[in-house]
Amino acid sequence: MAITEAVENYLETILILSKKQPDVHAIDICSYLGYSRPTVSIVLKKMKEDNLVIVDSDNHITLTEKGRDVAENIYDRHNILSEFFMFLGVSHDNAVEDACKIEHDLSDETYSLLKAHYFELAGKADKKSE
């Protein structure tokens, strides 16, 4: 399975949920994303086959190292883009919504330069490079 926008959204959701609660289950993903259980089950099965997630005997879902790398990358993009848009004066809700729309489509080059420029303008240090 290619790492599509949909897969990135699932991985990001699992990461977010795992920060909020001790165990993540398929039903949690359904509730968070508003998807049906069969849809989530199909995608989870494919993500397991692609070594992005592990589902244990109690149906707890965890990210593999590969899955976590993708999830953290997209989550970082989401947060930085949201912050940047709010820095520009965009309302919180619109900034978050717009970040969701473009976080998957920006090239690494564009994102890297946008992030560096934002950090320079906002007087922030890049936490990942320290």
Residue pairs with C-beta under 8 A, 6 or more apart in sequence:
1 7
1 46
1 47
1 49
1 50
3 70
5 104
5 105
6 43
7 43
7 47
7 52
7 70
8 70
8 71
8 74
8 104
9 33
9 74
10 29
10 33
10 40
10 43
10 44
10 47
11 47
11 52
11 53
11 63
11 67
11 70
11 71
11 74
12 71
12 74
12 75
12 78
13 29
13 32
13 33
14 24
14 29
14 53
14 61
14 62
14 63
14 67
14 71
15 63
15 68
15 71
15 72
15 75
16 32
16 75
17 24
17 28
17 29
17 32
18 24
18 62
18 63
21 28
23 58
23 60
24 60
24 61
24 62
25 59
25 60
25 61
26 37
26 40
26 41
26 44
26 59
26 61
27 37
29 35
29 40
29 44
29 61
30 36
30 37
30 40
33 40
44 53
44 55
44 61
47 53
47 67
48 54
48 55
51 64
51 66
51 67
52 63
52 64
52 66
52 67
52 70
53 61
53 62
53 63
53 64
53 67
54 61
54 62
54 63
54 64
55 61
56 62
63 71
74 103
74 104
76 128
77 99
77 103
77 106
77 111
78 96
78 99
78 100
78 103
79 99
80 111
80 114
80 115
80 118
81 95
81 98
81 99
81 102
81 103
81 114
82 92
82 95
82 96
82 99
83 95
83 118
83 122
84 114
84 115
84 118
85 94
85 95
85 98
85 99
86 92
86 95
87 118
87 121
87 122
90 98
106 114
115 126
116 126
118 124
119 125
119 126
